[in-house]
């Protein structure tokens, strides 16, 4: 395999392969081609994109290859088997050639832009049940990343959430919200995104926030494609990206999780919360990847962190003690203007989550280097 990550092409169709290689040349990138998915090895995970036809997709399903972002399935028919293969392989896009030649060139060109040395660490945070505190932990982790000197993006991916800009005190800042975001050809210019977002300085770093508008009273209409484009662009210009994701099963959550180096599921130390979280974990199991539980306690019933981890089916990363003064502080000025931003159980838990994110991300880089 090439030392420089290249898009992966999987097909036994020689004429199709020649056409895709021609389009890759137009996009300015090379291709790593294999005939059978059984030959891809670790490159299945490390390639910046995977282009394959329906036969190869069906073979990937047979081999139980894990889902990953950036899978482009070449549209060769309208039969049921094709769409079944698209669903099972987790294809983000289906492209029919020659009608979609330009889109394929654009997406391959995007992989060239993404293949440089800079690659942000991406954290996904989900609640195991309503009111678990996932959004607060996401905000605290983003603040902790900024305070240690990172350029951090906090992405509000929950259309029905209260707004993470309120949680960190950037609701009055000028800048882009979800309603003003335009995605052209599935891509966003990374530098333009960073310049357009509202943000502020915390400690030695900066925190940008992409949240929804509340002026019209309606939740933001977040598309999975927009989330995919934003995180893809953000990885090129930020050091850390924290995504607050809905726990509901859907393409928006699935796309967000596919980008994450680490996902954490926040669960209160309560029996019913554990039961709900177990359902969430099972429903998202195909996309959770490297995932841990963060327990919010203490448990009045005597449940231990070990009990919670066993009940929900995840290793417990840390336990964060609830602080009765936190809701008042959040209402007054958000985490960014309170003592909770740098100390206390929440801040300590956020730093533990970031340390685990770095460890998991570094392990992934070692695997990618070994595959190269």
VOPAGU-2260 file (C-alpha; in pm, 1 decimal, decimal comma):
REM VOPAGU-2260
SITE   aa  ch    i         X         Y         Z
SITE  UNK   A    0       0,0       0,0       0,0
SITE  UNK   A    1     107,5     357,2     -66,7
SITE  UNK   A    2     261,1     555,6     217,7
SITE  UNK   A    3      27,2     843,3     127,5
SITE  UNK   A    4    -337,7     748,8     187,3
SITE  UNK   A    5    -528,4     720,2    -138,3
SITE  UNK   A    6    -893,4     643,0    -210,8
SITE  UNK   A    7    -960,8     271,1    -231,8
SITE  UNK   A    8   -1130,2     127,0    -542,4
SITE  UNK   A    9   -1281,1    -220,8    -516,8
SITE  UNK   A   10   -1409,6    -380,4    -836,2
SITE  UNK   A   11   -1343,6    -666,6   -1075,2
SITE  UNK   A   12   -1491,2    -467,7   -1366,2
SITE  UNK   A   13   -1188,9    -361,9   -1574,9
SITE  UNK   A   14   -1366,1     -99,8   -1792,6
SITE  UNK   A   15   -1524,4      52,4   -1482,3
SITE  UNK   A   16   -1187,3      56,7   -1307,9
SITE  UNK   A   17   -1027,5     237,1   -1601,4
SITE  UNK   A   18   -1303,8     498,3   -1600,6
SITE  UNK   A   19   -1273,8     560,9   -1226,9
SITE  UNK   A   20    -896,7     595,0   -1256,5
SITE  UNK   A   21    -946,3     851,3   -1533,2
SITE  UNK   A   22   -1180,7    1052,6   -1310,8
SITE  UNK   A   23    -933,1    1023,8   -1021,9
SITE  UNK   A   24    -663,3    1170,4   -1244,3
SITE  UNK   A   25    -894,5    1464,3   -1316,5
SITE  UNK   A   26    -939,9    1506,6    -940,9
SITE  UNK   A   27    -563,9    1502,9    -891,8
SITE  UNK   A   28    -541,0    1189,9    -678,9
SITE  UNK   A   29    -423,0     833,2    -717,0
SITE  UNK   A   30    -620,9     518,7    -642,3
SITE  UNK   A   31    -540,1     199,4    -459,0
SITE  UNK   A   32    -728,6     -74,2    -644,9
SITE  UNK   A   33    -810,3    -426,1    -527,6
SITE  UNK   A   34   -1037,6    -682,6    -687,7
SITE  UNK   A   35   -1172,7    -849,2    -373,3
SITE  UNK   A   36   -1257,2    -685,3     -36,9
SITE  UNK   A   37   -1077,7    -972,7     138,2
SITE  UNK   A   38    -751,2    -815,0      14,7
SITE  UNK   A   39    -797,9    -469,4     167,1
SITE  UNK   A   40    -672,2    -541,8     520,6
SITE  UNK   A   41    -635,4    -232,7     741,0
SITE  UNK   A   42    -666,5      -8,2     434,3
SITE  UNK   A   43   -1042,9     -50,0     461,0
SITE  UNK   A   44   -1023,9     169,9     772,7
SITE  UNK   A   45    -745,2     405,8     671,1
SITE  UNK   A   46    -830,8     497,8     310,3
SITE  UNK   A   47    -977,2     850,4     290,1
SITE  UNK   A   48   -1263,0     714,8      74,4
SITE  UNK   A   49   -1382,5     383,1     -67,2
SITE  UNK   A   50   -1530,9     353,1    -416,9
SITE  UNK   A   51   -1693,4      21,4    -502,2
SITE  UNK   A   52   -1961,7    -139,5    -715,1
SITE  UNK   A   53   -2261,0    -344,3    -602,3
SITE  UNK   A   54   -2081,7    -680,2    -630,8
SITE  UNK   A   55   -1796,6    -555,6    -413,7
SITE  UNK   A   56   -2045,3    -410,0    -164,1
SITE  UNK   A   57   -2219,0    -746,1    -133,3
SITE  UNK   A   58   -1881,7    -909,9     -73,1
SITE  UNK   A   59   -1799,4    -653,3     198,2
SITE  UNK   A   60   -2123,0    -749,1     372,7
SITE  UNK   A   61   -2032,2   -1118,8     350,9
SITE  UNK   A   62   -1695,2   -1044,3     513,0
SITE  UNK   A   63   -1866,8    -834,2     783,0
SITE  UNK   A   64   -1632,0    -540,0     723,9
SITE  UNK   A   65   -1711,4    -262,5     975,4
SITE  UNK   A   66   -1900,3      43,8     863,0
SITE  UNK   A   67   -1688,6     350,2     792,5
SITE  UNK   A   68   -1736,8     701,0     652,1
SITE  UNK   A   69   -1665,9     791,3     291,4
SITE  UNK   A   70   -1812,3     486,0     114,3
SITE  UNK   A   71   -1921,1     572,1    -242,2
SITE  UNK   A   72   -2128,0     305,5    -416,8
SITE  UNK   A   73   -2140,7     313,6    -795,0
SITE  UNK   A   74   -2500,5     299,5    -912,7
SITE  UNK   A   75   -2530,7      32,1   -1179,9
SITE  UNK   A   76   -2896,7     -69,6   -1149,7
SITE  UNK   A   77   -3227,4       6,3    -979,0
SITE  UNK   A   78   -3298,4    -342,6    -854,4
SITE  UNK   A   79   -3365,1    -435,9    -494,1
SITE  UNK   A   80   -3029,2    -606,4    -451,6
SITE  UNK   A   81   -2844,2    -283,5    -530,2
SITE  UNK   A   82   -3027,3     -80,6    -267,8
SITE  UNK   A   83   -2997,2    -361,2     -15,6
SITE  UNK   A   84   -2620,4    -362,6     -71,8
SITE  UNK   A   85   -2608,5      17,5     -36,3
SITE  UNK   A   86   -2784,9      -0,1     299,0
SITE  UNK   A   87   -2585,4    -292,0     438,0
SITE  UNK   A   88   -2243,8    -154,6     344,2
SITE  UNK   A   89   -2332,7     186,3     489,6
SITE  UNK   A   90   -2284,8     379,1     165,2
SITE  UNK   A   91   -2294,0     755,2     220,2
SITE  UNK   A   92   -2359,0     825,8    -147,5
SITE  UNK   A   93   -2464,5     635,6    -458,4
SITE  UNK   A   94   -2331,2     766,5    -787,8
SITE  UNK   A   95   -2448,4     679,0   -1137,5
SITE  UNK   A   96   -2188,6     720,4   -1410,3
SITE  UNK   A   97   -2157,8     912,0   -1637,6
SITE  UNK   A   98   -2431,1    1140,3   -1498,8
SITE  UNK   A   99   -2246,9    1183,3   -1167,3
SITE  UNK   A  100   -1894,6    1209,2   -1307,6
SITE  UNK   A  101   -1856,8    1565,4   -1180,2
SITE  UNK   A  102   -1971,8    1474,3    -829,1
SITE  UNK   A  103   -1730,8    1181,1    -811,7
SITE  UNK   A  104   -1444,0    1404,3    -924,6
SITE  UNK   A  105   -1541,6    1657,8    -658,0
SITE  UNK   A  106   -1550,5    1395,8    -384,2
SITE  UNK   A  107   -1218,6    1243,0    -489,0
SITE  UNK   A  108   -1064,8    1591,0    -499,2
SITE  UNK   A  109   -1186,5    1637,9    -143,3
SITE  UNK   A  110    -983,1    1337,2     -31,8
SITE  UNK   A  111    -667,3    1505,3    -160,4
SITE  UNK   A  112    -746,8    1808,3      52,8
SITE  UNK   A  113    -808,9    1584,4     355,3
SITE  UNK   A  114    -498,6    1369,5     321,3
SITE  UNK   A  115    -254,5    1617,3     469,2
SITE  UNK   A  116     -90,9    1571,0     808,4
SITE  UNK   A  117    -349,1    1768,7    1004,7
SITE  UNK   A  118    -635,5    1558,0    1136,9
SITE  UNK   A  119    -844,1    1672,1    1430,5
SITE  UNK   A  120    -952,1    1433,4    1703,0
SITE  UNK   A  121   -1329,8    1387,6    1695,2
SITE  UNK   A  122   -1538,0    1311,7    2004,5
SITE  UNK   A  123   -1904,7    1213,3    1995,9
SITE  UNK   A  124   -2123,2    1258,1    2305,4
SITE  UNK   A  125   -2466,8    1100,8    2341,2
SITE  UNK   A  126   -2716,2    1069,2    2622,6
SITE  UNK   A  127   -2829,6     720,7    2715,2
SITE  UNK   A  128   -3165,0     866,0    2818,0
SITE  UNK   A  129   -3336,9    1202,0    2837,9
SITE  UNK   A  130   -3172,9    1443,2    3079,3
SITE  UNK   A  131   -2853,8    1239,4    3110,7
SITE  UNK   A  132   -2633,4    1547,7    3079,9
SITE  UNK   A  133   -2468,7    1472,1    2745,8
SITE  UNK   A  134   -2488,0    1829,2    2618,4
SITE  UNK   A  135   -2332,7    1963,9    2937,7
SITE  UNK   A  136   -2047,4    1712,4    2911,9
SITE  UNK   A  137   -1996,1    1799,1    2543,7
SITE  UNK   A  138   -1972,7    2168,0    2633,6
SITE  UNK   A  139   -1735,3    2096,8    2922,7
SITE  UNK   A  140   -1510,1    1882,1    2701,9
SITE  UNK   A  141   -1495,9    2152,8    2435,1
SITE  UNK   A  142   -1406,5    2415,3    2696,7
SITE  UNK   A  143   -1137,8    2189,8    2842,3
SITE  UNK   A  144    -989,9    2140,0    2496,3
SITE  UNK   A  145    -976,9    2516,4    2438,7
SITE  UNK   A  146    -827,0    2581,1    2781,1
SITE  UNK   A  147    -539,2    2344,6    2710,0
SITE  UNK   A  148    -461,6    2539,7    2391,9
SITE  UNK   A  149    -663,6    2362,8    2123,3
SITE  UNK   A  150    -856,7    2519,3    1843,2
SITE  UNK   A  151   -1186,6    2343,6    1914,6
SITE  UNK   A  152   -1522,4    2316,6    1736,9
SITE  UNK   A  153   -1833,8    2232,5    1938,5
SITE  UNK   A  154   -2098,7    2099,3    1701,6
SITE  UNK   A  155   -2461,2    2099,0    1815,8
SITE  UNK   A  156   -2601,0    1798,2    1631,7
SITE  UNK   A  157   -2922,5    1758,9    1831,1
SITE  UNK   A  158   -3206,2    1940,9    1649,3
SITE  UNK   A  159   -3426,1    1930,0    1959,1
SITE  UNK   A  160   -3155,9    2027,3    2208,7
SITE  UNK   A  161   -3153,8    2350,0    2403,7
SITE  UNK   A  162   -2859,1    2499,8    2216,2
SITE  UNK   A  163   -2494,3    2448,8    2302,2
SITE  UNK   A  164   -2421,3    2816,0    2238,6
SITE  UNK   A  165   -2621,9    2885,4    2555,1
SITE  UNK   A  166   -2418,3    2626,4    2743,4
SITE  UNK   A  167   -2086,6    2799,8    2666,6
SITE  UNK   A  168   -2207,3    3160,2    2651,0
SITE  UNK   A  169   -2172,2    3233,3    2277,7
SITE  UNK   A  170   -2542,1    3284,7    2200,9
SITE  UNK   A  171   -2493,0    3658,1    2141,8
SITE  UNK   A  172   -2181,7    3621,7    1924,8
SITE  UNK   A  173   -2205,7    3701,3    1555,1
SITE  UNK   A  174   -2148,2    3420,6    1311,5
SITE  UNK   A  175   -2287,2    3130,4    1115,3
SITE  UNK   A  176   -2568,6    2908,9    1243,0
SITE  UNK   A  177   -2707,4    2589,5    1093,9
SITE  UNK   A  178   -2977,1    2781,6     906,6
SITE  UNK   A  179   -2715,0    2981,6     716,3
SITE  UNK   A  180   -2497,3    2687,8     618,8
SITE  UNK   A  181   -2473,1    2606,3     248,7
SITE  UNK   A  182   -2321,8    2277,9     133,8
SITE  UNK   A  183   -2211,7    2276,8    -230,0
SITE  UNK   A  184   -2143,8    1940,0    -390,4
SITE  UNK   A  185   -2120,0    1776,0     -49,2
SITE  UNK   A  186   -1819,0    1987,8      52,1
SITE  UNK   A  187   -1743,5    2293,4     262,7
SITE  UNK   A  188   -1428,9    2503,1     241,8
SITE  UNK   A  189   -1255,6    2439,4     574,5
SITE  UNK   A  190   -1098,8    2782,9     612,7
SITE  UNK   A  191   -1426,2    2958,3     528,5
SITE  UNK   A  192   -1611,5    2749,7     786,4
SITE  UNK   A  193   -1365,6    2838,2    1062,2
SITE  UNK   A  194   -1383,8    3208,7     979,5
SITE  UNK   A  195   -1764,6    3216,0     968,5
SITE  UNK   A  196   -1846,6    3045,9    1298,4
SITE  UNK   A  197   -1908,5    3237,6    1621,1
SITE  UNK   A  198   -1652,1    3174,9    1889,8
SITE  UNK   A  199   -1446,1    3313,1    2171,2
SITE  UNK   A  200   -1113,4    3261,4    2338,6
SITE  UNK   A  201   -1081,7    3038,6    2643,6
SITE  UNK   A  202    -746,9    2999,2    2814,3
SITE  UNK   A  203    -476,2    2940,7    2556,3
SITE  UNK   A  204    -713,5    2819,7    2285,4
SITE  UNK   A  205   -1031,5    2911,4    2101,9
SITE  UNK   A  206   -1378,5    2761,7    2092,1
SITE  UNK   A  207   -1606,2    2785,8    1788,5
SITE  UNK   A  208   -1967,7    2674,7    1807,4
SITE  UNK   A  209   -2206,3    2561,4    1534,3
SITE  UNK   A  210   -2557,6    2566,0    1676,6
SITE  UNK   A  211   -2911,2    2635,4    1560,0
SITE  UNK   A  212   -3121,5    2950,0    1555,3
SITE  UNK   A  213   -3400,5    3000,5    1804,1
SITE  UNK   A  214   -3554,2    3312,3    1647,9
SITE  UNK   A  215   -3814,3    3131,7    1439,1
SITE  UNK   A  216   -3909,8    2888,7    1714,5
SITE  UNK   A  217   -3844,4    2582,1    1496,7
SITE  UNK   A  218   -3562,9    2330,7    1547,4
SITE  UNK   A  219   -3284,8    2343,9    1287,6
SITE  UNK   A  220   -3327,5    2116,8     987,6
SITE  UNK   A  221   -3003,5    1920,9    1014,8
SITE  UNK   A  222   -2926,7    1694,8     722,7
SITE  UNK   A  223   -2684,5    1404,5     750,8
SITE  UNK   A  224   -2501,2    1539,9     445,7
SITE  UNK   A  225   -2447,6    1876,6     613,3
SITE  UNK   A  226   -2312,4    1713,9     930,1
SITE  UNK   A  227   -2082,0    1496,7     720,6
SITE  UNK   A  228   -1951,3    1798,4     526,2
SITE  UNK   A  229   -1898,0    2008,4     839,8
SITE  UNK   A  230   -1703,6    1742,2    1031,3
SITE  UNK   A  231   -1498,3    1654,7     722,8
SITE  UNK   A  232   -1401,3    2020,0     682,0
SITE  UNK   A  233   -1348,3    2074,8    1054,9
SITE  UNK   A  234   -1094,2    1793,6    1076,1
SITE  UNK   A  235    -867,2    1996,6     850,9
SITE  UNK   A  236    -857,9    2318,7    1053,6
SITE  UNK   A  237    -936,7    2233,0    1416,8
SITE  UNK   A  238    -744,8    2032,4    1674,9
SITE  UNK   A  239   -1050,9    1888,9    1846,8
SITE  UNK   A  240   -1410,3    1850,5    1730,2
SITE  UNK   A  241   -1679,5    1769,5    1987,5
SITE  UNK   A  242   -2015,1    1653,5    1848,8
SITE  UNK   A  243   -2327,8    1651,9    2064,8
SITE  UNK   A  244   -2541,4    1388,5    1889,4
SITE  UNK   A  245   -2901,5    1275,4    1935,0
SITE  UNK   A  246   -2945,9     930,5    2083,2
SITE  UNK   A  247   -3223,9     845,4    1838,9
SITE  UNK   A  248   -3149,1     598,3    1561,6
SITE  UNK   A  249   -3113,7     783,6    1232,4
SITE  UNK   A  250   -2873,2     875,7     956,7
SITE  UNK   A  251   -2772,3    1202,1    1123,6
SITE  UNK   A  252   -2647,3    1017,7    1432,2
SITE  UNK   A  253   -2493,2     738,9    1227,0
SITE  UNK   A  254   -2298,3     978,5    1004,4
SITE  UNK   A  255   -2172,3    1171,7    1305,2
SITE  UNK   A  256   -2060,4     854,9    1481,8
SITE  UNK   A  257   -1870,6     730,3    1176,1
SITE  UNK   A  258   -1642,2    1032,6    1204,2
SITE  UNK   A  259   -1571,7     989,2    1574,9
SITE  UNK   A  260   -1243,8     855,7    1706,7
SITE  UNK   A  261   -1423,8     802,5    2037,0
SITE  UNK   A  262   -1787,6     818,8    2140,9
SITE  UNK   A  263   -1906,1     842,4    2500,2
SITE  UNK   A  264   -2256,5     763,2    2621,6
SITE  UNK   A  265   -2365,5     947,4    2935,6
SITE  UNK   A  266   -2584,6     743,3    3169,7
SITE  UNK   A  267   -2720,2     833,9    3513,6
SITE  UNK   A  268   -2660,5     568,2    3778,0
SITE  UNK   A  269   -3025,7     464,6    3787,5
SITE  UNK   A  270   -3190,9     136,1    3692,6
SITE  UNK   A  271   -3432,6     281,8    3435,4
SITE  UNK   A  272   -3157,1     497,4    3285,4
SITE  UNK   A  273   -2940,4     187,7    3244,6
SITE  UNK   A  274   -3224,2       4,0    3072,3
SITE  UNK   A  275   -3279,3     294,2    2830,0
SITE  UNK   A  276   -2906,1     327,9    2763,5
SITE  UNK   A  277   -2874,3     -42,2    2687,4
SITE  UNK   A  278   -3140,9       1,7    2418,9
SITE  UNK   A  279   -2952,0     297,5    2269,8
SITE  UNK   A  280   -2622,3     107,0    2269,3
SITE  UNK   A  281   -2780,5    -193,2    2099,6
SITE  UNK   A  282   -2952,8      18,1    1836,0
SITE  UNK   A  283   -2633,1     207,4    1749,2
SITE  UNK   A  284   -2390,2     -84,3    1791,2
SITE  UNK   A  285   -2293,6     -93,0    1424,0
SITE  UNK   A  286   -2174,0     267,7    1432,0
SITE  UNK   A  287   -2048,3     331,2    1786,3
SITE  UNK   A  288   -1689,9     221,2    1710,8
SITE  UNK   A  289   -1460,9     294,2    2007,6
SITE  UNK   A  290   -1710,2     382,9    2278,2
SITE  UNK   A  291   -1720,0     421,1    2655,4
SITE  UNK   A  292   -1979,5     495,7    2920,1
SITE  UNK   A  293   -1960,6     803,1    3140,9
SITE  UNK   A  294   -2164,1     750,4    3456,4
SITE  UNK   A  295   -2338,2    1039,2    3628,4
SITE  UNK   A  296   -2382,9     972,0    3999,7
SITE  UNK   A  297   -2390,1     906,7    4282,3
SITE  UNK   A  298   -2643,4     624,3    4284,4
SITE  UNK   A  299   -2888,3     649,8    4572,8
SITE  UNK   A  300   -2983,8     286,5    4513,1
SITE  UNK   A  301   -2626,4     166,2    4558,7
SITE  UNK   A  302   -2554,6      91,1    4189,7
SITE  UNK   A  303   -2181,6      90,2    4125,1
SITE  UNK   A  304   -2004,1     196,5    3806,6
SITE  UNK   A  305   -1928,4    -169,6    3742,6
SITE  UNK   A  306   -2300,8    -247,7    3765,7
SITE  UNK   A  307   -2382,2      31,6    3521,5
SITE  UNK   A  308   -2117,4     -74,0    3271,6
SITE  UNK   A  309   -2237,0    -433,7    3280,8
SITE  UNK   A  310   -2599,3    -325,3    3236,6
SITE  UNK   A  311   -2538,3    -100,4    2936,8
SITE  UNK   A  312   -2271,8    -313,5    2768,1
SITE  UNK   A  313   -1989,0     -57,8    2768,2
SITE  UNK   A  314   -1665,9      -9,5    2958,7
SITE  UNK   A  315   -1697,4     278,5    3204,2
SITE  UNK   A  316   -1447,7     555,6    3141,6
SITE  UNK   A  317   -1526,5     772,8    3443,2
SITE  UNK   A  318   -1794,1     869,9    3692,4
SITE  UNK   A  319   -1894,3    1234,2    3730,7
SITE  UNK   A  320   -2067,5    1339,0    4050,4
SITE  UNK   A  321   -2373,2    1557,9    4005,6
SITE  UNK   A  322   -2341,0    1913,7    4134,2
SITE  UNK   A  323   -2668,6    2072,8    4250,6
SITE  UNK   A  324   -2529,4    2422,3    4188,4
SITE  UNK   A  325   -2454,2    2358,4    3821,1
SITE  UNK   A  326   -2803,2    2424,8    3675,0
SITE  UNK   A  327   -2812,7    2770,9    3831,6
SITE  UNK   A  328   -2465,8    2853,2    3702,5
SITE  UNK   A  329   -2561,5    2737,1    3352,3
SITE  UNK   A  330   -2870,9    2957,5    3355,1
SITE  UNK   A  331   -2675,0    3263,3    3463,2
SITE  UNK   A  332   -2376,2    3263,4    3230,2
SITE  UNK   A  333   -2310,5    2920,8    3079,0
SITE  UNK   A  334   -2011,1    2706,2    3158,5
SITE  UNK   A  335   -1771,1    2954,0    3000,0
SITE  UNK   A  336   -1841,7    3214,2    3265,0
SITE  UNK   A  337   -1839,1    2993,7    3574,0
SITE  UNK   A  338   -1593,6    2819,0    3798,4
SITE  UNK   A  339   -1716,4    2488,3    3651,7
SITE  UNK   A  340   -1522,9    2560,7    3333,0
SITE  UNK   A  341   -1189,4    2473,3    3492,8
SITE  UNK   A  342   -1242,1    2276,7    3812,0
SITE  UNK   A  343   -1480,3    2046,0    3991,8
SITE  UNK   A  344   -1612,4    1698,0    3903,2
SITE  UNK   A  345   -1745,8    1802,4    3563,6
SITE  UNK   A  346   -1419,7    1964,0    3452,3
SITE  UNK   A  347   -1216,5    1668,7    3578,1
SITE  UNK   A  348   -1444,2    1425,3    3398,3
SITE  UNK   A  349   -1417,3    1628,1    3077,2
SITE  UNK   A  350   -1037,4    1614,8    3093,9
SITE  UNK   A  351   -1049,0    1237,9    3145,9
SITE  UNK   A  352   -1267,5    1204,9    2836,9
SITE  UNK   A  353   -1022,6    1415,6    2634,0
SITE  UNK   A  354    -728,1    1206,5    2755,3
SITE  UNK   A  355    -905,3     890,2    2640,1
SITE  UNK   A  356    -988,0    1055,3    2306,9
SITE  UNK   A  357    -619,8    1132,1    2251,0
SITE  UNK   A  358    -518,3     778,0    2344,0
SITE  UNK   A  359    -773,8     618,5    2111,2
SITE  UNK   A  360    -687,6     857,7    1829,4
SITE  UNK   A  361    -313,8     790,1    1870,2
SITE  UNK   A  362    -377,6     414,9    1859,0
SITE  UNK   A  363    -569,9     465,7    1536,9
SITE  UNK   A  364    -283,6     665,3    1386,1
SITE  UNK   A  365     -41,7     384,3    1470,2
SITE  UNK   A  366    -268,8     135,4    1296,7
SITE  UNK   A  367    -291,1     361,8     991,4
SITE  UNK   A  368      87,9     406,1     981,0
SITE  UNK   A  369     135,6      31,6    1007,4
SITE  UNK   A  370    -106,2     -28,7     723,6
SITE  UNK   A  371      72,0     227,7     508,8
